């Protein structure tokens, strides 16, 4: 079982059901996310979508 990653509150406010946060180095990025059902494994599968923008402590850079 994977450990839950915790992010600072200023990053967590951008998380939603359809968005995921990725940390690369010391930067945080926001991506689209969706879930599809895999009939072979009979489990949901997470699919990362397009890059939305970079999250900074004092602003969100939407690209």
VMD Tcl script that draws the C-alpha trace (Angstrom):
set ca {
  {0.00 0.00 0.00}
  {1.34 3.41 -0.98}
  {1.82 6.09 1.63}
  {-0.41 9.15 1.21}
  {1.56 12.14 0.01}
  {0.79 15.33 1.89}
  {1.18 18.72 0.26}
  {1.13 22.20 1.81}
  {-2.32 23.80 2.22}
  {-1.59 26.38 -0.52}
  {-1.11 23.46 -2.95}
  {-4.02 21.32 -1.71}
  {-6.59 24.04 -2.45}
  {-6.15 23.29 -6.18}
  {-6.88 19.56 -5.83}
  {-10.32 18.39 -6.91}
  {-11.97 15.27 -8.24}
  {-10.86 16.07 -11.79}
  {-7.40 17.44 -11.04}
  {-4.22 15.93 -9.65}
  {-1.07 17.50 -8.27}
  {2.40 16.32 -9.21}
  {5.57 17.39 -7.48}
  {8.65 17.46 -9.69}
  {11.76 18.63 -7.88}
  {10.63 21.49 -5.65}
  {7.80 22.58 -7.98}
  {4.10 21.65 -8.01}
  {2.10 21.14 -11.20}
  {-1.63 20.70 -11.83}
  {-2.91 18.12 -14.33}
  {-6.31 16.92 -15.49}
  {-7.26 13.48 -14.20}
  {-9.93 10.96 -15.09}
  {-10.76 7.41 -14.18}
  {-11.88 4.67 -16.56}
  {-12.98 1.15 -15.74}
  {-10.66 -1.61 -16.98}
  {-12.81 -4.62 -17.86}
  {-9.85 -7.03 -17.86}
  {-8.65 -6.27 -14.33}
  {-12.14 -5.27 -13.14}
  {-10.68 -2.20 -11.44}
  {-10.67 1.53 -12.14}
  {-7.61 2.93 -13.85}
  {-6.32 6.49 -13.36}
  {-5.42 8.42 -16.49}
  {-3.43 11.65 -16.24}
  {-4.57 14.24 -18.72}
  {-3.21 17.51 -19.98}
  {-0.96 19.87 -18.06}
  {-2.97 22.78 -16.66}
  {-0.37 24.95 -14.94}
  {2.28 25.50 -12.31}
  {1.34 26.12 -8.67}
  {3.35 28.66 -6.68}
  {2.77 29.73 -3.10}
  {1.56 33.19 -4.07}
  {-0.06 32.46 -7.47}
  {-1.20 29.86 -10.00}
  {0.34 30.08 -13.49}
  {-2.29 28.77 -15.91}
  {-0.75 27.80 -19.26}
}
mol new
graphics top color blue
foreach p $ca { graphics top sphere $p radius 0.5 }
foreach p [lrange $ca 0 end-1] q [lrange $ca 1 end] { graphics top cylinder $p $q radius 0.2 }
display resetview
